Amino acid sequence: MLRVAAAVVVLLVFVYGLVDVIRTDRRDTRGISKPAWIVVMILLPVLGAVLWFLIGRPYKFRAAPQPASHSVAPDDDPDFLRNLEVRRRNQAEAERLKKLKAELEAKERKLKGESKADDTGDSTS
């Protein structure tokens, strides 16, 4: 019974290590290349798995590449930030135009008021 349990443990460690080597990106392997790790794992199942876990496996703190479809926080999304800046500029431009329109209307009212005063002043002379 003990021999069977030991054989199962060895088989599980070997299979887990081999699958881990195969799933690891080739740029993340340490020590030797990914195909070399696969050869080592097949030729030396237990020793290869132990060596893989000790020196070949990528560092855990290294960030995994995120898929393109992964959502990003708004403050990290360059498109969102660019659109935010465009909206800010458009809003500032709209406010500037509104202010200029108000000034123009005020000047027009002032001119109309002066022209009415001139018209009434000429008729009394």
N, CA, C and O atoms as a printed pandas DataFrame, in Angstrom:
     atom_number atom_name residue_name chain_id  residue_number  x_coord  y_coord  z_coord
0              1         N          MET        A               1    0.814   -1.191    0.000
1              2        CA          MET        A               1    0.000    0.000    0.000
2              3         C          MET        A               1    0.861    1.260    0.000
3              4         O          MET        A               1    0.549    2.230   -0.691
4              5         N          LEU        A               2    1.943    1.245    0.773
5              6        CA          LEU        A               2    2.831    2.399    0.850
6              7         C          LEU        A               2    3.512    2.636   -0.492
7              8         O          LEU        A               2    3.710    3.779   -0.903
8              9         N          ARG        A               3    3.868    1.548   -1.172
9             10        CA          ARG        A               3    4.511    1.678   -2.486
10            11         C          ARG        A               3    3.546    2.314   -3.497
11            12         O          ARG        A               3    3.953    3.144   -4.310
12            13         N          VAL        A               4    2.305    1.931   -3.442
13            14        CA          VAL        A               4    1.307    2.488   -4.354
14            15         C          VAL        A               4    1.126    3.974   -4.083
15            16         O          VAL        A               4    1.051    4.765   -5.024
16            17         N          ALA        A               5    1.054    4.368   -2.820
17            18        CA          ALA        A               5    0.897    5.781   -2.455
18            19         C          ALA        A               5    2.118    6.577   -2.916
19            20         O          ALA        A               5    1.972    7.683   -3.437
20            21         N          ALA        A               6    3.315    6.028   -2.729
21            22        CA          ALA        A               6    4.530    6.714   -3.167
22            23         C          ALA        A               6    4.543    6.857   -4.681
23            24         O          ALA        A               6    4.922    7.907   -5.200
24            25         N          ALA        A               7    4.135    5.815   -5.394
25            26        CA          ALA        A               7    4.099    5.876   -6.853
26            27         C          ALA        A               7    3.082    6.929   -7.327
27            28         O          ALA        A               7    3.338    7.646   -8.295
28            29         N          VAL        A               8    1.951    7.018   -6.656
29            30        CA          VAL        A               8    0.932    8.009   -7.021
30            31         C          VAL        A               8    1.456    9.421   -6.765
31            32         O          VAL        A               8    1.245   10.316   -7.584
32            33         N          VAL        A               9    2.132    9.628   -5.643
33            34        CA          VAL        A               9    2.689   10.949   -5.329
34            35         C          VAL        A               9    3.742   11.336   -6.365
35            36         O          VAL        A               9    3.745   12.469   -6.846
36            37         N          VAL        A              10    4.633   10.411   -6.714
37            38        CA          VAL        A              10    5.662   10.686   -7.716
38            39         C          VAL        A              10    5.008   11.013   -9.058
39            40         O          VAL        A              10    5.423   11.950   -9.740
40            41         N          LEU        A              11    4.000   10.254   -9.432
41            42        CA          LEU        A              11    3.305   10.492  -10.690
42            43         C          LEU        A              11    2.607   11.853  -10.696
43            44         O          LEU        A              11    2.652   12.566  -11.698
44            45         N          LEU        A              12    1.969   12.213   -9.594
45            46        CA          LEU        A              12    1.294   13.505   -9.504
46            47         C          LEU        A              12    2.290   14.672   -9.582
47            48         O          LEU        A              12    2.032   15.666  -10.261
48            49         N          VAL        A              13    3.418   14.547   -8.890
49            50        CA          VAL        A              13    4.428   15.604   -8.935
50            51         C          VAL        A              13    4.973   15.738  -10.350
51            52         O          VAL        A              13    5.142   16.854  -10.842
52            53         N          PHE        A              14    5.248   14.623  -11.007
53            54        CA          PHE        A              14    5.760   14.638  -12.372
54            55         C          PHE        A              14    4.761   15.281  -13.330
55            56         O          PHE        A              14    5.123   16.165  -14.107
56            57         N          VAL        A              15    3.503   14.836  -13.276
57            58        CA          VAL        A              15    2.483   15.359  -14.188
58            59         C          VAL        A              15    2.244   16.844  -13.921
59            60         O          VAL        A              15    2.153   17.632  -14.862
60            61         N          TYR        A              16    2.142   17.231  -12.656
61            62        CA          TYR        A              16    1.930   18.639  -12.324
62            63         C          TYR        A              16    3.101   19.489  -12.822
63            64         O          TYR        A              16    2.897   20.552  -13.407
64            65         N          GLY        A              17    4.318   19.019  -12.590
65            66        CA          GLY        A              17    5.496   19.755  -13.053
66            67         C          GLY        A              17    5.558   19.858  -14.565
67            68         O          GLY        A              17    5.871   20.922  -15.099
68            69         N          LEU        A              18    5.264   18.765  -15.266
69            70        CA          LEU        A              18    5.291   18.775  -16.728
70            71         C          LEU        A              18    4.226   19.721  -17.295
71            72         O          LEU        A              18    4.499   20.485  -18.221
72            73         N          VAL        A              19    3.030   19.665  -16.742
73            74        CA          VAL        A              19    1.968   20.564  -17.191
74            75         C          VAL        A              19    2.357   22.017  -16.889
75            76         O          VAL        A              19    2.104   22.908  -17.700
76            77         N          ASP        A              20    2.960   22.250  -15.743
77            78        CA          ASP        A              20    3.385   23.601  -15.379
78            79         C          ASP        A              20    4.449   24.123  -16.351
79            80         O          ASP        A              20    4.411   25.288  -16.748
80            81         N          VAL        A              21    5.393   23.262  -16.732
81            82        CA          VAL        A              21    6.415   23.663  -17.710
82            83         C          VAL        A              21    5.761   23.988  -19.046
83            84         O          VAL        A              21    6.083   25.000  -19.669
84            85         N          ILE        A              22    4.857   23.147  -19.479
85            86        CA          ILE        A              22    4.210   23.341  -20.774
86            87         C          ILE        A              22    3.376   24.625  -20.787
87            88         O          ILE        A              22    3.364   25.335  -21.792
88            89         N          ARG        A              23    2.688   24.928  -19.702
89            90        CA          ARG        A              23    1.827   26.120  -19.655
90            91         C          ARG        A              23    2.597   27.409  -19.427
91            92         O          ARG        A              23    2.059   28.490  -19.666
92            93         N          THR        A              24    3.831   27.326  -18.974
93            94        CA          THR        A              24    4.619   28.525  -18.706
94            95         C          THR        A              24    5.091   29.138  -20.018
95            96         O          THR        A              24    5.501   28.429  -20.938
96            97         N          ASP        A              25    5.029   30.454  -20.090
97            98        CA          ASP        A              25    5.507   31.168  -21.276
98            99         C          ASP        A              25    7.012   30.950  -21.408
99           100         O          ASP        A              25    7.733   30.945  -20.410
100          101         N          ARG        A              26    7.478   30.771  -22.633
101          102        CA          ARG        A              26    8.897   30.449  -22.857
102          103         C          ARG        A              26    9.825   31.553  -22.382
103          104         O          ARG        A              26   10.977   31.284  -22.041
104          105         N          ARG        A              27    9.343   32.801  -22.355
105          106        CA          ARG        A              27   10.191   33.914  -21.905
106          107         C          ARG        A              27   10.317   33.969  -20.390
107          108         O          ARG        A              27   11.196   34.648  -19.861
108          109         N          ASP        A              28    9.435   33.250  -19.690
109          110        CA          ASP        A              28    9.437   33.309  -18.225
110          111         C          ASP        A              28   10.252   32.214  -17.557
111          112         O          ASP        A              28   10.485   32.270  -16.350
112          113         N          THR        A              29   10.690   31.222  -18.320
113          114        CA          THR        A              29   11.453   30.139  -17.691
114          115         C          THR        A              29   12.821   30.634  -17.270
115          116         O          THR        A              29   13.421   31.486  -17.925
116          117         N          ARG        A              30   13.304   30.087  -16.166
117          118        CA          ARG        A              30   14.624   30.468  -15.668
118          119         C          ARG        A              30   15.578   29.291  -15.847
119          120         O          ARG        A              30   15.152   28.139  -15.932
120          121         N          GLY        A              31   16.831   29.588  -15.900
121          122        CA          GLY        A              31   17.858   28.544  -16.000
122          123         C          GLY        A              31   18.123   28.137  -17.424
123          124         O          GLY        A              31   19.071   28.616  -18.046
124          125         N          ILE        A              32   17.287   27.251  -17.951
125          126        CA          ILE        A              32   17.453   26.775  -19.323
126          127         C          ILE        A              32   16.166   27.044  -20.104
127          128         O          ILE        A              32   15.175   27.503  -19.537
128          129         N          SER        A              33   16.188   26.760  -21.391
129          130        CA          SER        A              33   15.022   27.048  -22.224
130          131         C          SER        A              33   13.867   26.104  -21.899
131          132         O          SER        A              33   14.049   25.076  -21.246
132          133         N          LYS        A              34   12.701   26.466  -22.358
133          134        CA          LYS        A              34   11.506   25.668  -22.102
134          135         C          LYS        A              34   11.612   24.258  -22.700
135          136         O          LYS        A              34   11.297   23.289  -22.009
136          137         N          PRO        A              35   12.049   24.111  -23.975
137          138        CA          PRO        A              35   12.182   22.735  -24.497
138          139         C          PRO        A              35   13.184   21.896  -23.692
139          140         O          PRO        A              35   12.990   20.694  -23.511
140          141         N          ALA        A              36   14.246   22.533  -23.217
141          142        CA          ALA        A              36   15.216   21.796  -22.404
142          143         C          ALA        A              36   14.574   21.348  -21.090
143          144         O          ALA        A              36   14.843   20.242  -20.620
144          145         N          TRP        A              37   13.728   22.191  -20.492
145          146        CA          TRP        A              37   13.048   21.785  -19.260
146          147         C          TRP        A              37   12.129   20.599  -19.519
147          148         O          TRP        A              37   12.017   19.707  -18.678
148          149         N          ILE        A              38   11.475   20.582  -20.669
149          150        CA          ILE        A              38   10.587   19.458  -20.985
150          151         C          ILE        A              38   11.392   18.177  -21.121
151          152         O          ILE        A              38   10.971   17.127  -20.636
152          153         N          VAL        A              39   12.557   18.252  -21.781
153          154        CA          VAL        A              39   13.419   17.071  -21.926
154          155         C          VAL        A              39   13.891   16.595  -20.557
155          156         O          VAL        A              39   13.875   15.395  -20.280
156          157         N          VAL        A              40   14.310   17.518  -19.704
157          158        CA          VAL        A              40   14.770   17.151  -18.353
158          159         C          VAL        A              40   13.633   16.490  -17.585
159          160         O          VAL        A              40   13.839   15.496  -16.890
160          161         N          MET        A              41   12.426   17.050  -17.716
161          162        CA          MET        A              41   11.281   16.478  -16.998
162          163         C          MET        A              41   10.973   15.053  -17.471
163          164         O          MET        A              41   10.601   14.202  -16.663
164          165         N          ILE        A              42   11.125   14.792  -18.764
165          166        CA          ILE        A              42   10.812   13.456  -19.279
166          167         C          ILE        A              42   11.916   12.461  -18.918
167          168         O          ILE        A              42   11.628   11.322  -18.549
168          169         N          LEU        A              43   13.184   12.888  -19.024
169          170        CA          LEU        A              43   14.295   11.972  -18.735
170          171         C          LEU        A              43   14.457   11.710  -17.243
171          172         O          LEU        A              43   14.752   10.583  -16.846
172          173         N          LEU        A              44   14.273   12.712  -16.427
173          174        CA          LEU        A              44   14.423   12.585  -14.974
174          175         C          LEU        A              44   13.141   13.067  -14.292
175          176         O          LEU        A              44   13.104   14.190  -13.788
176          177         N          PRO        A              45   12.106   12.257  -14.267
177          178        CA          PRO        A              45   10.791   12.722  -13.811
178          179         C          PRO        A              45   10.793   13.377  -12.425
179          180         O          PRO        A              45   10.340   14.514  -12.291
180          181         N          VAL        A              46   11.277   12.706  -11.422
181          182        CA          VAL        A              46   11.219   13.256  -10.063
182          183         C          VAL        A              46   12.238   14.370   -9.896
183          184         O          VAL        A              46   11.894   15.457   -9.430
184          185         N          LEU        A              47   13.479   14.119  -10.268
185          186        CA          LEU        A              47   14.530   15.128  -10.134
186          187         C          LEU        A              47   14.219   16.341  -11.023
187          188         O          LEU        A              47   14.432   17.480  -10.608
188          189         N          GLY        A              48   13.724   16.106  -12.224
189          190        CA          GLY        A              48   13.364   17.199  -13.125
190          191         C          GLY        A              48   12.269   18.073  -12.540
191          192         O          GLY        A              48   12.338   19.299  -12.628
192          193         N          ALA        A              49   11.250   17.449  -11.939
193          194        CA          ALA        A              49   10.163   18.214  -11.325
194          195         C          ALA        A              49   10.670   19.032  -10.147
195          196         O          ALA        A              49   10.294   20.193   -9.983
196          197         N          VAL        A              50   11.523   18.426   -9.327
197          198        CA          VAL        A              50   12.073   19.146   -8.173
198          199         C          VAL        A              50   12.919   20.324   -8.641
199          200         O          VAL        A              50   12.805   21.427   -8.107
200          201         N          LEU        A              51   13.772   20.089   -9.644
201          202        CA          LEU        A              51   14.598   21.177  -10.173
202          203         C          LEU        A              51   13.728   22.281  -10.790
203          204         O          LEU        A              51   14.013   23.466  -10.618
204          205         N          TRP        A              52   12.680   21.894  -11.499
205          206        CA          TRP        A              52   11.786   22.887  -12.092
206          207         C          TRP        A              52   11.182   23.787  -11.009
207          208         O          TRP        A              52   11.174   25.012  -11.133
208          209         N          PHE        A              53   10.680   23.155   -9.949
209          210        CA          PHE        A              53   10.040   23.950   -8.897
210          211         C          PHE        A              53   11.049   24.808   -8.129
211          212         O          PHE        A              53   10.694   25.873   -7.625
212          213         N          LEU        A              54   12.292   24.358   -8.035
213          214        CA          LEU        A              54   13.296   25.126   -7.285
214          215         C          LEU        A              54   13.954   26.222   -8.114
215          216         O          LEU        A              54   14.111   27.345   -7.635
216          217         N          ILE        A              55   14.343   25.913   -9.352
217          218        CA          ILE        A              55   15.123   26.911  -10.107
218          219         C          ILE        A              55   14.549   27.298  -11.461
219          220         O          ILE        A              55   14.987   28.297  -12.032
220          221         N          GLY        A              56   13.614   26.572  -11.987
221          222        CA          GLY        A              56   13.146   26.862  -13.340
222          223         C          GLY        A              56   11.870   27.665  -13.426
223          224         O          GLY        A              56   11.635   28.381  -14.399
224          225         N          ARG        A              57   11.057   27.543  -12.415
225          226        CA          ARG        A              57    9.747   28.190  -12.423
226          227         C          ARG        A              57    9.889   29.709  -12.361
227          228         O          ARG        A              57   10.798   30.219  -11.706
228          229         N          PRO        A              58    8.988   30.445  -13.045
229          230        CA          PRO        A              58    9.058   31.916  -13.004
230          231         C          PRO        A              58    8.789   32.446  -11.604
231          232         O          PRO        A              58    8.181   31.775  -10.771
232          233         N          TYR        A              59    9.255   33.661  -11.368
233          234        CA          TYR        A              59    9.011   34.301  -10.079
234          235         C          TYR        A              59    7.522   34.571   -9.923
235          236         O          TYR        A              59    6.841   34.890  -10.898
236          237         N          LYS        A              60    7.020   34.446   -8.714
237          238        CA          LYS        A              60    5.590   34.653   -8.481
238          239         C          LYS        A              60    5.198   36.113   -8.591
239          240         O          LYS        A              60    4.090   36.422   -9.031
240          241         N          PHE        A              61    6.076   37.011   -8.202
241          242        CA          PHE        A              61    5.709   38.419   -8.180
242          243         C          PHE        A              61    5.710   39.053   -9.558
243          244         O          PHE        A              61    5.277   40.196   -9.703
244          245         N          ARG        A              62    6.178   38.355  -10.561
245          246        CA          ARG        A              62    6.177   38.897  -11.913
246          247         C          ARG        A              62    4.749   38.941  -12.430
247          248         O          ARG        A              62    4.031   37.943  -12.368
248          249         N          ALA        A              63    4.339   40.079  -12.933
249          250        CA          ALA        A              63    2.965   40.261  -13.386
250          251         C          ALA        A              63    2.724   39.482  -14.669
251          252         O          ALA        A              63    3.517   39.531  -15.609
252          253         N          ALA        A              64    1.629   38.776  -14.682
253          254        CA          ALA        A              64    1.251   38.023  -15.879
254          255         C          ALA        A              64    0.694   38.994  -16.914
255          256         O          ALA        A              64    0.034   39.969  -16.555
256          257         N          PRO        A              65    0.954   38.738  -18.193
257          258        CA          PRO        A              65    0.389   39.625  -19.212
258          259         C          PRO        A              65   -1.124   39.557  -19.184
259          260         O          PRO        A              65   -1.701   38.472  -19.109
260          261         N          GLN        A              66   -1.771   40.715  -19.243
261          262        CA          GLN        A              66   -3.217   40.757  -19.183
262          263         C          GLN        A              66   -3.794   40.696  -20.585
263          264         O          GLN        A              66   -3.279   41.328  -21.508
264          265         N          PRO        A              67   -4.853   39.940  -20.739
265          266        CA          PRO        A              67   -5.464   39.869  -22.064
266          267         C          PRO        A              67   -6.018   41.227  -22.469
267          268         O          PRO        A              67   -6.322   42.061  -21.616
268          269         N          ALA        A              68   -6.147   41.444  -23.762
269          270        CA          ALA        A              68   -6.606   42.725  -24.285
270          271         C          ALA        A              68   -8.041   43.020  -23.874
271          272         O          ALA        A              68   -8.421   44.184  -23.753
272          273         N          SER        A              69   -8.839   41.985  -23.658
273          274        CA          SER        A              69  -10.239   42.197  -23.312
274          275         C          SER        A              69  -10.422   42.523  -21.835
275          276         O          SER        A              69  -11.532   42.835  -21.404
276          277         N          HIS        A              70   -9.356   42.455  -21.062
277          278        CA          HIS        A              70   -9.439   42.732  -19.631
278          279         C          HIS        A              70   -9.800   44.198  -19.420
279          280         O          HIS        A              70   -9.192   45.087  -20.015
280          281         N          SER        A              71  -10.784   44.440  -18.579
281          282        CA          SER        A              71  -11.177   45.824  -18.330
282          283         C          SER        A              71  -10.125   46.512  -17.477
283          284         O          SER        A              71   -9.469   45.882  -16.647
284          285         N          VAL        A              72   -9.974   47.803  -17.690
285          286        CA          VAL        A              72   -8.949   48.578  -17.015
286          287         C          VAL        A              72   -9.647   49.673  -16.230
287          288         O          VAL        A              72  -10.712   50.148  -16.623
288          289         N          ALA        A              73   -9.052   50.066  -15.134
289          290        CA          ALA        A              73   -9.598   51.174  -14.362
290          291         C          ALA        A              73   -9.559   52.437  -15.226
291          292         O          ALA        A              73   -8.641   52.610  -16.027
292          293         N          PRO        A              74  -10.546   53.314  -15.067
293          294        CA          PRO        A              74  -10.587   54.505  -15.923
294          295         C          PRO        A              74   -9.323   55.350  -15.873
295          296         O          PRO        A              74   -8.909   55.898  -16.895
296          297         N          ASP        A              75   -8.705   55.464  -14.707
297          298        CA          ASP        A              75   -7.508   56.293  -14.634
298          299         C          ASP        A              75   -6.278   55.617  -15.238
299          300         O          ASP        A              75   -5.226   56.246  -15.351
300          301         N          ASP        A              76   -6.396   54.347  -15.628
301          302        CA          ASP        A              76   -5.303   53.641  -16.299
302          303         C          ASP        A              76   -5.549   53.480  -17.798
303          304         O          ASP        A              76   -4.663   53.038  -18.530
304          305         N          ASP        A              77   -6.744   53.836  -18.252
305          306        CA          ASP        A              77   -7.110   53.653  -19.648
306          307         C          ASP        A              77   -6.754   54.911  -20.446
307          308         O          ASP        A              77   -7.366   55.957  -20.234
308          309         N          PRO        A              78   -5.766   54.834  -21.371
309          310        CA          PRO        A              78   -5.362   56.025  -22.114
310          311         C          PRO        A              78   -6.482   56.597  -22.981
311          312         O          PRO        A              78   -6.556   57.813  -23.156
312          313         N          ASP        A              79   -7.351   55.751  -23.525
313          314        CA          ASP        A              79   -8.464   56.252  -24.332
314          315         C          ASP        A              79   -9.434   57.066  -23.483
315          316         O          ASP        A              79   -9.912   58.120  -23.902
316          317         N          PHE        A              80   -9.714   56.566  -22.292
317          318        CA          PHE        A              80  -10.606   57.293  -21.394
318          319         C          PHE        A              80  -10.002   58.644  -21.022
319          320         O          PHE        A              80  -10.695   59.661  -21.037
320          321         N          LEU        A              81   -8.719   58.653  -20.689
321          322        CA          LEU        A              81   -8.064   59.908  -20.319
322          323         C          LEU        A              81   -8.049   60.890  -21.486
323          324         O          LEU        A              81   -8.262   62.087  -21.295
324          325         N          ARG        A              82   -7.798   60.385  -22.699
325          326        CA          ARG        A              82   -7.795   61.242  -23.875
326          327         C          ARG        A              82   -9.185   61.832  -24.110
327          328         O          ARG        A              82   -9.322   63.025  -24.380
328          329         N          ASN        A              83  -10.220   60.985  -24.005
329          330        CA          ASN        A              83  -11.595   61.465  -24.169
330          331         C          ASN        A              83  -11.979   62.453  -23.076
331          332         O          ASN        A              83  -12.707   63.413  -23.327
332          333         N          LEU        A              84  -11.494   62.216  -21.880
333          334        CA          LEU        A              84  -11.756   63.129  -20.778
334          335         C          LEU        A              84  -11.157   64.500  -21.067
335          336         O          LEU        A              84  -11.789   65.524  -20.805
336          337         N          GLU        A              85   -9.955   64.522  -21.601
337          338        CA          GLU        A              85   -9.295   65.785  -21.945
338          339         C          GLU        A              85  -10.045   66.490  -23.076
339          340         O          GLU        A              85  -10.203   67.710  -23.044
340          341         N          VAL        A              86  -10.505   65.738  -24.069
341          342        CA          VAL        A              86  -11.269   66.332  -25.169
342          343         C          VAL        A              86  -12.567   66.931  -24.644
343          344         O          VAL        A              86  -12.947   68.039  -25.026
344          345         N          ARG        A              87  -13.246   66.194  -23.768
345          346        CA          ARG        A              87  -14.487   66.718  -23.188
346          347         C          ARG        A              87  -14.229   67.987  -22.381
347          348         O          ARG        A              87  -15.017   68.931  -22.437
348          349         N          ARG        A              88  -13.131   68.012  -21.634
349          350        CA          ARG        A              88  -12.798   69.185  -20.840
350          351         C          ARG        A              88  -12.549   70.391  -21.744
351          352         O          ARG        A              88  -13.016   71.494  -21.458
352          353         N          ARG        A              89  -11.815   70.179  -22.830
353          354        CA          ARG        A              89  -11.550   71.268  -23.772
354          355         C          ARG        A              89  -12.837   71.752  -24.436
355          356         O          ARG        A              89  -13.053   72.956  -24.576
356          357         N          ASN        A              90  -13.690   70.813  -24.844
357          358        CA          ASN        A              90  -14.958   71.191  -25.473
358          359         C          ASN        A              90  -15.831   71.995  -24.520
359          360         O          ASN        A              90  -16.471   72.965  -24.925
360          361         N          GLN        A              91  -15.857   71.591  -23.252
361          362        CA          GLN        A              91  -16.647   72.304  -22.266
362          363         C          GLN        A              91  -16.082   73.711  -22.050
363          364         O          GLN        A              91  -16.842   74.674  -21.949
364          365         N          ALA        A              92  -14.761   73.834  -21.979
365          366        CA          ALA        A              92  -14.144   75.148  -21.819
366          367         C          ALA        A              92  -14.438   76.028  -23.031
367          368         O          ALA        A              92  -14.708   77.221  -22.887
368          369         N          GLU        A              93  -14.386   75.446  -24.210
369          370        CA          GLU        A              93  -14.677   76.208  -25.436
370          371         C          GLU        A              93  -16.138   76.645  -25.460
371          372         O          GLU        A              93  -16.434   77.769  -25.866
372          373         N          ALA        A              94  -17.052   75.783  -25.035
373          374        CA          ALA        A              94  -18.468   76.136  -24.993
374          375         C          ALA        A              94  -18.707   77.277  -24.003
375          376         O          ALA        A              94  -19.480   78.191  -24.289
376          377         N          GLU        A              95  -18.055   77.230  -22.849
377          378        CA          GLU        A              95  -18.190   78.307  -21.870
378          379         C          GLU        A              95  -17.626   79.615  -22.420
379          380         O          GLU        A              95  -18.209   80.678  -22.206
380          381         N          ARG        A              96  -16.500   79.544  -23.125
381          382        CA          ARG        A              96  -15.904   80.743  -23.712
382          383         C          ARG        A              96  -16.837   81.351  -24.762
383          384         O          ARG        A              96  -17.024   82.567  -24.805
384          385         N          LEU        A              97  -17.421   80.495  -25.608
385          386        CA          LEU        A              97  -18.354   80.977  -26.623
386          387         C          LEU        A              97  -19.608   81.582  -25.988
387          388         O          LEU        A              97  -20.124   82.591  -26.470
388          389         N          LYS        A              98  -20.092   80.973  -24.916
389          390        CA          LYS        A              98  -21.263   81.494  -24.217
390          391         C          LYS        A              98  -20.968   82.882  -23.646
391          392         O          LYS        A              98  -21.800   83.786  -23.717
392          393         N          LYS        A              99  -19.781   83.031  -23.086
393          394        CA          LYS        A              99  -19.379   84.326  -22.524
394          395         C          LYS        A              99  -19.255   85.377  -23.633
395          396         O          LYS        A              99  -19.711   86.508  -23.469
396          397         N          LEU        A             100  -18.640   85.005  -24.760
397          398        CA          LEU        A             100  -18.513   85.937  -25.884
398          399         C          LEU        A             100  -19.882   86.318  -26.438
399          400         O          LEU        A             100  -20.099   87.474  -26.801
400          401         N          LYS        A             101  -20.801   85.369  -26.508
401          402        CA          LYS        A             101  -22.147   85.650  -27.003
402          403         C          LYS        A             101  -22.858   86.623  -26.067
403          404         O          LYS        A             101  -23.534   87.543  -26.527
404          405         N          ALA        A             102  -22.712   86.426  -24.761
405          406        CA          ALA        A             102  -23.333   87.330  -23.795
406          407         C          ALA        A             102  -22.753   88.739  -23.932
407          408         O          ALA        A             102  -23.488   89.724  -23.867
408          409         N          GLU        A             103  -21.431   88.834  -24.123
409          410        CA          GLU        A             103  -20.800   90.147  -24.304
410          411         C          GLU        A             103  -21.301   90.815  -25.587
411          412         O          GLU        A             103  -21.568   92.016  -25.599
412          413         N          LEU        A             104  -21.426   90.038  -26.661
413          414        CA          LEU        A             104  -21.903   90.570  -27.930
414          415         C          LEU        A             104  -23.341   91.065  -27.806
415          416         O          LEU        A             104  -23.676   92.135  -28.314
416          417         N          GLU        A             105  -24.178   90.304  -27.142
417          418        CA          GLU        A             105  -25.569   90.720  -26.941
418          419         C          GLU        A             105  -25.648   91.981  -26.100
419          420         O          GLU        A             105  -26.483   92.849  -26.357
420          421         N          ALA        A             106  -24.783   92.091  -25.093
421          422        CA          ALA        A             106  -24.763   93.295  -24.257
422          423         C          ALA        A             106  -24.346   94.510  -25.090
423          424         O          ALA        A             106  -24.924   95.587  -24.945
424          425         N          LYS        A             107  -23.360   94.346  -25.948
425          426        CA          LYS        A             107  -22.914   95.450  -26.811
426          427         C          LYS        A             107  -24.012   95.843  -27.793
427          428         O          LYS        A             107  -24.213   97.029  -28.057
428          429         N          GLU        A             108  -24.738   94.838  -28.345
429          430        CA          GLU        A             108  -25.827   95.127  -29.269
430          431         C          GLU        A             108  -26.939   95.899  -28.571
431          432         O          GLU        A             108  -27.491   96.839  -29.143
432          433         N          ARG        A             109  -27.274   95.516  -27.344
433          434        CA          ARG        A             109  -28.296   96.231  -26.584
434          435         C          ARG        A             109  -27.859   97.668  -26.323
435          436         O          ARG        A             109  -28.657   98.601  -26.408
436          437         N          LYS        A             110  -26.586   97.826  -26.005
437          438        CA          LYS        A             110  -26.041   99.153  -25.732
438          439         C          LYS        A             110  -26.120  100.013  -26.992
439          440         O          LYS        A             110  -26.515  101.177  -26.927
440          441         N          LEU        A             111  -25.747   99.443  -28.134
441          442        CA          LEU        A             111  -25.804  100.184  -29.397
442          443         C          LEU        A             111  -27.242  100.528  -29.770
443          444         O          LEU        A             111  -27.492  101.635  -30.248
444          445         N          LYS        A             112  -28.181   99.636  -29.571
445          446        CA          LYS        A             112  -29.589   99.903  -29.865
446          447         C          LYS        A             112  -30.122  100.999  -28.958
447          448         O          LYS        A             112  -30.902  101.855  -29.377
448          449         N          GLY        A             113  -29.685  100.952  -27.712
449          450        CA          GLY        A             113  -30.106  101.991  -26.768
450          451         C          GLY        A             113  -29.565  103.338  -27.178
451          452         O          GLY        A             113  -30.275  104.336  -27.048
452          453         N          GLU        A             114  -28.330  103.417  -27.670
453          454        CA          GLU        A             114  -27.733  104.672  -28.108
454          455         C          GLU        A             114  -28.390  105.159  -29.388
455          456         O          GLU        A             114  -28.611  106.360  -29.545
456          457         N          SER        A             115  -28.706  104.257  -30.302
457          458        CA          SER        A             115  -29.324  104.663  -31.563
458          459         C          SER        A             115  -30.738  105.172  -31.328
459          460         O          SER        A             115  -31.166  106.097  -32.018
460          461         N          LYS        A             116  -31.481  104.605  -30.381
461          462        CA          LYS        A             116  -32.825  105.094  -30.062
462          463         C          LYS        A             116  -32.740  106.481  -29.440
463          464         O          LYS        A             116  -33.562  107.358  -29.706
464          465         N          ALA        A             117  -31.722  106.651  -28.603
465          466        CA          ALA        A             117  -31.537  107.970  -27.983
466          467         C          ALA        A             117  -31.177  108.996  -29.043
467          468         O          ALA        A             117  -31.624  110.140  -28.952
468          469         N          ASP        A             118  -30.395  108.635  -30.034
469          470        CA          ASP        A             118  -30.019  109.541  -31.120
470          471         C          ASP        A             118  -31.249  109.866  -31.964
471          472         O          ASP        A             118  -31.435  111.010  -32.378
472          473         N          ASP        A             119  -32.082  108.867  -32.219
473          474        CA          ASP        A             119  -33.276  109.081  -33.032
474          475         C          ASP        A             119  -34.240  110.036  -32.322
475          476         O          ASP        A             119  -34.813  110.915  -32.966
476          477         N          THR        A             120  -34.422  109.884  -31.045
477          478        CA          THR        A             120  -35.334  110.755  -30.300
478          479         C          THR        A             120  -34.718  112.138  -30.132
479          480         O          THR        A             120  -35.444  113.131  -30.090
480          481         N          GLY        A             121  -33.413  112.220  -30.035
481          482        CA          GLY        A             121  -32.742  113.516  -29.891
482          483         C          GLY        A             121  -32.800  114.322  -31.152
483          484         O          GLY        A             121  -32.904  115.545  -31.055
484          485         N          ASP        A             122  -32.741  113.743  -32.338
485          486        CA          ASP        A             122  -32.773  114.447  -33.617
486          487         C          ASP        A             122  -34.152  115.022  -33.879
487          488         O          ASP        A             122  -34.249  116.112  -34.442
488          489         N          SER        A             123  -35.225  114.341  -33.497
489          490        CA          SER        A             123  -36.582  114.799  -33.795
490          491         C          SER        A             123  -36.962  115.996  -32.934
491          492         O          SER        A             123  -37.835  116.760  -33.345
492          493         N          THR        A             124  -36.370  116.206  -31.782
493          494        CA          THR        A             124  -36.683  117.311  -30.908
494          495         C          THR        A             124  -35.939  118.571  -31.297
495          496         O          THR        A             124  -36.313  119.648  -30.834
496          497         N          SER        A             125  -34.943  118.500  -32.092
497          498        CA          SER        A             125  -34.151  119.677  -32.441
498          499         C          SER        A             125  -34.820  120.565  -33.392
499          500         O          SER        A             125  -34.263  121.595  -33.772
